[in-house]
């Protein structure tokens, strides 16, 4: 496949990499992000039928700082959930984890205080009832895996497991993470490294080794804008300290996700370190049916839970078992940056601030994007969505008016 090599200056710094000419519009959108959308540093990558067709990076690791190079990585926040979910499905595919079994089969201590009837699939589809914790977390709680497992085991659910869903924004790290631990007989970070990252040559860690730390671009946090302040989610965070939304954002044990301690911890919902190349590479085998059986792949991609109002995010959401599906909230009032438009076949996960990775088995395409300047909103912002749109239109898809990209 012929590739166009790139080395050019942009508003925030140099852009480098390569792309197949068929995907020139992805390159143009990437450049435009730097020129008009205040991109600071980023990497976008795509594979098609297992071959890399886009790999572009550029900008700065911090405003006015060092160049963002090919090897730069950053925290990808909830894109980590996709990595954790892949681990669970690998175990299920190998007969080591039954997604329909009671959680108590693997984690007996969890089956208390109203959670006795929870099943494993509820951990993945955000319906198990622990979208966050009412128990005030100790300082550094997220960094103490055993402490979080103990708190979650004892916690009463917000609802009877299985009757509704609410995004388990951080607790997914330990609900799914401990199920993987019990079934695999090794911790999630180690299992992911041994079974996914190393075999596929990915720069992707859940628990970052210290020698990789110099490659990390720190996150530039978003300042809430007027549209964000009008969202139902933000209003609830600010007005109701007992709400799930408030607890999700504020009851965090004082974690600093830019710290070495947070990077080194194992938080399988939120602290994966990777880049667009690593995200696209993780999903590439799934886009081509190479990692798991056809039955497992079908289960990974099929909608398992959808709602008109997610109990945490307070917007309509759609999930498969562990992954986000296309979510179109463009016509819902006060939901700026609360959509993510993919094809109906695609599944993956967004990360806070706008990063994303996904597989599209119908198109045999995988996609990954990470950045260091976080955007507002719950799902992707215009930087990622413009890149996704360019990817689909390059493949001949014609419209996303229905809420998914159609060929």
C-alpha positions as CSV (number, residue, x, y, z in Angstrom):
1,X,0.0,0.0,0.0
2,X,1.5,3.3,-1.1
3,X,1.9,5.8,1.8
4,X,2.3,9.5,1.9
5,X,5.0,10.6,4.3
6,X,4.3,13.7,6.4
7,X,6.6,16.2,7.9
8,X,5.2,19.7,8.2
9,X,4.8,22.6,10.6
10,X,1.4,23.3,12.1
11,X,0.2,25.9,14.6
12,X,1.2,23.9,17.7
13,X,4.3,22.3,16.2
14,X,5.5,19.7,13.7
15,X,3.1,17.1,12.3
16,X,4.7,13.8,11.2
17,X,3.8,10.3,10.2
18,X,2.2,8.7,7.1
19,X,-1.1,7.9,5.6
20,X,-2.6,6.0,2.6
21,X,-3.8,8.6,0.0
22,X,-7.3,7.1,0.3
23,X,-7.4,8.6,3.8
24,X,-6.1,12.0,2.9
25,X,-9.2,13.6,4.5
26,X,-8.2,12.1,7.9
27,X,-4.8,13.8,7.5
28,X,-6.5,17.0,6.6
29,X,-8.8,16.8,9.6
30,X,-5.8,16.1,11.9
31,X,-4.0,19.2,10.6
32,X,-7.2,21.3,11.0
33,X,-7.5,20.2,14.6
34,X,-4.2,22.0,15.2
35,X,-5.0,25.0,13.1
36,X,-8.5,25.8,14.3
37,X,-9.5,23.5,17.2
38,X,-6.6,24.2,19.7
39,X,-5.0,20.8,19.5
40,X,-1.8,20.8,21.5
41,X,-0.4,17.2,21.0
42,X,-2.1,14.2,19.5
43,X,-1.8,10.9,17.6
44,X,-4.4,9.4,15.3
45,X,-4.0,5.9,13.8
46,X,-6.2,3.6,11.7
47,X,-5.9,0.1,10.4
48,X,-7.8,-1.5,7.5
49,X,-7.8,-5.3,7.1
50,X,-5.0,-5.4,9.7
51,X,-2.7,-3.0,7.8
52,X,-1.9,0.5,9.1
53,X,-3.4,3.1,6.8
54,X,-3.0,6.2,9.0
55,X,-0.4,7.0,11.7
56,X,0.0,10.7,12.3
57,X,1.3,12.5,15.4
58,X,2.4,16.0,16.2
59,X,2.3,19.1,18.4
60,X,3.7,19.5,21.8
61,X,3.7,17.4,25.0
62,X,2.8,20.6,26.8
63,X,2.0,24.1,25.6
64,X,5.3,25.5,24.4
65,X,7.1,22.3,25.6
66,X,8.9,19.4,24.0
67,X,7.7,18.0,20.7
68,X,5.1,15.2,20.7
69,X,7.1,12.4,19.0
70,X,6.2,9.0,17.6
71,X,6.8,7.4,21.0
72,X,4.8,9.9,23.1
73,X,2.0,8.4,25.1
74,X,-0.7,9.8,27.5
75,X,-3.3,8.6,29.9
76,X,-6.4,7.5,27.9
77,X,-8.8,7.5,30.8
78,X,-11.9,5.4,30.0
79,X,-10.5,4.0,26.8
80,X,-8.9,1.7,29.5
81,X,-12.3,0.1,29.9
82,X,-12.1,-1.3,26.5
83,X,-8.8,-3.0,27.4
84,X,-10.3,-4.4,30.6
85,X,-13.4,-5.7,28.7
86,X,-11.2,-7.4,26.1
87,X,-9.5,-9.3,29.0
88,X,-12.9,-10.5,30.3
89,X,-14.0,-11.6,26.9
90,X,-10.7,-13.4,26.2
91,X,-11.3,-15.4,29.4
92,X,-14.9,-16.2,28.4
93,X,-13.7,-17.3,25.0
94,X,-11.3,-19.7,26.6
95,X,-13.9,-21.1,28.9
96,X,-12.4,-19.6,32.0
97,X,-15.2,-17.1,32.7
98,X,-18.9,-17.5,32.4
99,X,-20.5,-14.1,31.7
100,X,-23.9,-15.5,32.7
101,X,-22.7,-17.0,36.0
102,X,-23.3,-15.3,39.4
103,X,-20.5,-13.0,40.5
104,X,-20.4,-15.1,43.7
105,X,-19.0,-18.0,41.7
106,X,-15.7,-16.1,41.3
107,X,-15.9,-13.4,44.0
108,X,-17.9,-14.7,47.0
109,X,-17.2,-11.7,49.1
110,X,-19.1,-9.5,46.6
111,X,-22.4,-11.3,47.2
112,X,-23.6,-9.2,50.2
113,X,-25.7,-6.2,51.1
114,X,-28.1,-6.5,48.2
115,X,-25.7,-7.8,45.6
116,X,-26.3,-11.5,46.1
117,X,-28.0,-12.1,42.8
118,X,-25.6,-10.1,40.6
119,X,-24.2,-11.8,37.5
120,X,-21.0,-11.3,35.7
121,X,-22.4,-9.6,32.6
122,X,-23.9,-6.9,34.8
123,X,-20.3,-5.9,35.7
124,X,-19.7,-5.2,32.0
125,X,-22.9,-3.5,31.0
126,X,-22.9,-1.0,33.9
127,X,-26.1,-2.4,35.5
128,X,-24.6,-4.0,38.6
129,X,-25.6,-1.0,40.7
130,X,-22.2,0.4,41.9
131,X,-21.8,3.4,39.6
132,X,-19.8,4.9,42.4
133,X,-19.5,4.7,46.2
134,X,-21.3,6.4,49.0
135,X,-18.5,5.5,51.3
136,X,-16.1,8.4,51.5
137,X,-12.9,7.1,50.1
138,X,-9.6,7.5,52.0
139,X,-6.9,9.7,50.6
140,X,-5.2,7.7,47.7
141,X,-8.0,5.2,47.7
142,X,-7.9,4.6,43.9
143,X,-4.3,3.7,44.2
144,X,-4.9,1.0,46.8
145,X,-6.4,-2.0,44.9
146,X,-7.1,-4.2,47.9
147,X,-8.8,-1.3,49.7
148,X,-11.1,-0.6,46.7
149,X,-12.0,-4.3,46.4
150,X,-12.9,-4.4,50.1
151,X,-15.0,-1.3,49.9
152,X,-16.9,-2.4,46.8
153,X,-17.5,-5.9,48.3
154,X,-19.3,-4.3,51.3
155,X,-21.1,-1.5,49.5
156,X,-24.9,-1.6,49.0
157,X,-25.9,-1.0,45.4
158,X,-27.8,2.1,44.3
159,X,-30.4,-0.2,42.7
160,X,-31.2,-3.9,42.5
161,X,-28.5,-5.3,40.2
162,X,-29.7,-5.6,36.6
163,X,-32.8,-3.5,36.6
164,X,-31.2,-0.4,35.1
165,X,-27.8,1.0,34.1
166,X,-25.6,3.9,35.1
167,X,-22.1,4.4,33.8
168,X,-19.6,2.8,36.3
169,X,-17.0,5.5,35.4
170,X,-14.3,4.5,37.9
171,X,-15.7,1.5,39.8
172,X,-15.5,-0.6,36.5
173,X,-11.8,-0.8,37.4
174,X,-12.5,-3.1,40.3
175,X,-15.9,-4.7,39.4
176,X,-14.5,-6.0,36.0
177,X,-10.9,-6.0,37.2
178,X,-11.5,-8.3,40.1
179,X,-13.6,-10.7,38.0
180,X,-10.6,-10.9,35.6
181,X,-8.3,-11.4,38.6
182,X,-10.3,-14.3,40.0
183,X,-10.9,-16.0,36.7
184,X,-7.3,-15.6,35.3
185,X,-5.5,-16.1,38.7
186,X,-3.5,-13.0,37.9
187,X,-4.2,-9.3,38.2
188,X,-5.8,-7.4,35.3
189,X,-2.7,-5.3,34.5
190,X,-0.5,-8.4,34.2
191,X,-3.1,-10.4,32.2
192,X,-3.5,-7.5,29.8
193,X,0.2,-7.1,29.4
194,X,0.8,-10.9,28.8
195,X,-2.2,-11.7,26.7
196,X,-2.9,-8.5,24.7
197,X,-0.2,-5.8,24.8
198,X,2.9,-8.0,24.4
199,X,1.5,-10.4,21.8
200,X,0.3,-7.5,19.6
201,X,3.3,-5.2,20.2
202,X,1.3,-2.5,21.8
203,X,2.5,0.5,23.7
204,X,-0.4,0.2,26.2
205,X,-0.1,-0.3,30.0
206,X,-2.5,-0.6,32.9
207,X,0.1,0.1,35.5
208,X,3.0,2.1,33.9
209,X,6.6,0.9,34.4
210,X,8.8,3.7,35.7
211,X,11.1,3.7,32.7
212,X,8.2,4.7,30.4
213,X,7.3,7.7,32.5
214,X,9.5,10.2,30.5
215,X,7.4,9.5,27.4
216,X,4.2,10.5,29.0
217,X,2.5,13.8,28.0
218,X,0.7,15.3,31.0
219,X,-3.0,16.0,30.5
220,X,-4.2,19.6,30.2
221,X,-7.5,19.7,32.0
222,X,-10.5,21.4,30.4
223,X,-12.1,24.5,31.9
224,X,-15.9,24.1,31.9
225,X,-17.5,26.3,29.2
226,X,-21.0,27.7,29.1
227,X,-22.5,24.7,27.3
228,X,-21.0,22.3,29.8
229,X,-22.4,24.2,32.7
230,X,-25.9,23.9,31.2
231,X,-25.8,20.1,31.0
232,X,-28.0,18.1,33.4
233,X,-24.9,16.1,34.5
234,X,-22.9,19.2,35.5
235,X,-25.9,20.8,37.2
236,X,-26.4,17.7,39.3
237,X,-22.7,17.5,40.2
238,X,-22.8,21.1,41.4
239,X,-26.2,20.9,43.2
240,X,-26.6,17.5,44.8
241,X,-23.7,16.0,46.9
242,X,-25.7,12.8,47.3
243,X,-26.1,12.2,43.6
244,X,-24.2,9.6,41.6
245,X,-22.9,12.3,39.3
246,X,-21.4,14.3,42.2
247,X,-19.9,11.2,43.9
248,X,-18.4,10.0,40.6
249,X,-16.5,13.2,40.1
250,X,-15.8,14.3,43.7
251,X,-15.4,11.2,45.8
252,X,-12.0,10.2,44.4
253,X,-9.6,10.1,47.3
254,X,-7.8,13.2,46.0
255,X,-6.2,11.3,43.0
256,X,-4.0,13.3,40.6
257,X,-4.0,11.4,37.3
258,X,-0.9,13.3,36.2
259,X,1.1,11.9,39.1
260,X,3.6,9.1,38.8
261,X,1.7,7.2,41.6
262,X,-1.5,7.3,39.5
263,X,0.3,6.1,36.4
264,X,1.8,3.2,38.3
265,X,-1.4,2.1,39.9
266,X,-3.8,-0.5,38.4
267,X,-7.0,1.3,37.7
268,X,-8.6,-0.7,34.9
269,X,-11.3,1.9,34.1
270,X,-9.2,5.1,34.0
271,X,-5.4,5.0,34.0
272,X,-4.3,3.1,30.9
273,X,-1.3,4.8,29.2
274,X,-1.2,4.5,25.4
275,X,-1.6,6.5,22.2
276,X,-3.7,6.4,19.1
277,X,-1.5,3.7,17.6
278,X,-1.8,1.5,20.7
279,X,-5.6,1.9,20.7
280,X,-6.0,1.1,17.0
281,X,-3.6,-1.8,17.4
282,X,-5.6,-3.2,20.3
283,X,-8.8,-3.2,18.3
284,X,-7.3,-4.3,15.0
285,X,-7.5,-8.1,15.7
286,X,-11.2,-7.7,16.7
287,X,-11.9,-5.7,13.5
288,X,-10.6,-8.7,11.5
289,X,-12.0,-11.6,13.6
290,X,-8.5,-12.8,14.7
291,X,-8.6,-12.5,18.5
292,X,-11.7,-14.4,19.6
293,X,-14.3,-16.7,18.2
294,X,-17.1,-15.4,16.0
295,X,-19.6,-16.0,18.8
296,X,-17.6,-14.0,21.3
297,X,-17.0,-11.2,18.8
298,X,-20.8,-11.1,18.2
299,X,-21.4,-10.8,21.9
300,X,-18.8,-8.1,22.3
301,X,-20.4,-6.0,19.5
302,X,-24.1,-6.5,20.3
303,X,-26.0,-3.8,22.3
304,X,-26.6,-5.3,25.7
305,X,-27.9,-2.2,27.6
306,X,-29.5,1.0,26.4
307,X,-31.4,3.7,28.2
308,X,-33.1,7.0,27.7
309,X,-31.3,8.4,30.8
310,X,-28.2,6.8,32.2
311,X,-28.3,7.0,36.0
312,X,-24.8,8.5,36.1
313,X,-24.4,10.6,32.9
314,X,-28.0,11.6,32.7
315,X,-28.0,11.2,28.9
316,X,-29.2,8.4,26.6
317,X,-26.5,5.7,26.4
318,X,-25.9,2.5,24.5
319,X,-23.4,-0.2,25.6
320,X,-22.4,-3.7,24.6
321,X,-20.8,-5.9,27.2
322,X,-17.9,-3.6,28.3
323,X,-17.9,-1.3,25.3
324,X,-19.6,1.9,24.0
325,X,-21.8,1.7,20.9
326,X,-22.7,4.7,18.7
327,X,-24.4,7.3,20.8
328,X,-26.2,10.1,19.1
329,X,-27.4,12.8,21.4
330,X,-27.1,15.7,18.9
331,X,-30.7,16.6,19.2
332,X,-31.0,16.2,23.0
333,X,-31.0,19.6,24.7
334,X,-27.9,20.7,26.6
335,X,-25.7,17.8,25.5
336,X,-22.8,19.5,23.8
337,X,-19.9,17.0,23.3
338,X,-22.1,14.1,24.5
339,X,-22.3,12.1,21.3
340,X,-20.0,9.6,19.6
341,X,-21.2,8.6,16.1
342,X,-19.8,5.3,14.8
343,X,-21.3,2.7,12.5
344,X,-23.8,0.2,13.9
345,X,-21.2,-2.6,13.8
346,X,-18.5,-0.7,15.7
347,X,-17.7,-1.0,19.4
348,X,-15.0,0.6,21.5
349,X,-14.6,3.2,24.2
350,X,-14.2,6.9,24.7
351,X,-11.8,8.4,27.2
352,X,-12.5,11.5,29.3
353,X,-11.5,14.6,27.4
354,X,-12.0,13.1,24.0
355,X,-9.7,10.1,23.3
356,X,-11.2,7.0,21.6
357,X,-10.4,3.6,20.3
358,X,-12.8,1.2,18.5
359,X,-13.1,-1.8,16.2
360,X,-15.5,-1.9,13.2
361,X,-15.7,-5.6,12.1
362,X,-18.0,-4.8,9.2
363,X,-15.5,-2.4,7.7
364,X,-12.5,-4.4,9.0
365,X,-11.3,-1.1,10.4
366,X,-9.8,-0.1,13.7
367,X,-9.2,3.5,14.9
368,X,-7.4,5.2,17.8
369,X,-6.9,8.8,18.8
370,X,-5.3,10.3,21.9
371,X,-4.4,13.8,22.9
372,X,-3.2,15.9,25.9
373,X,-5.6,18.8,25.8
374,X,-8.8,17.6,27.2
375,X,-12.1,18.8,25.8
376,X,-15.4,19.4,27.7
377,X,-18.3,17.1,27.6
378,X,-18.8,13.4,28.5
379,X,-18.1,11.7,25.1
380,X,-16.0,12.9,22.2
381,X,-15.6,16.5,21.1
382,X,-15.3,17.9,17.6
383,X,-11.6,17.0,17.2
384,X,-12.2,13.2,17.5
385,X,-15.6,13.2,15.8
386,X,-14.1,15.1,12.8
387,X,-11.4,12.4,12.5
388,X,-13.9,9.6,12.8
389,X,-16.2,11.2,10.2
390,X,-13.3,11.5,7.8
391,X,-12.4,7.8,8.4
392,X,-15.9,6.7,7.5
393,X,-16.3,9.0,4.5
394,X,-13.0,7.8,3.2
395,X,-14.4,4.2,3.3
396,X,-17.4,5.3,1.3
397,X,-19.9,5.7,4.1
398,X,-22.5,8.3,3.1
399,X,-24.4,9.5,6.1
400,X,-24.7,9.5,9.9
401,X,-28.1,11.3,10.1
402,X,-29.7,8.1,11.5
403,X,-27.3,8.1,14.5
404,X,-24.9,5.7,13.0
405,X,-22.6,5.9,9.9
406,X,-24.3,4.1,6.9
407,X,-22.4,2.8,3.9
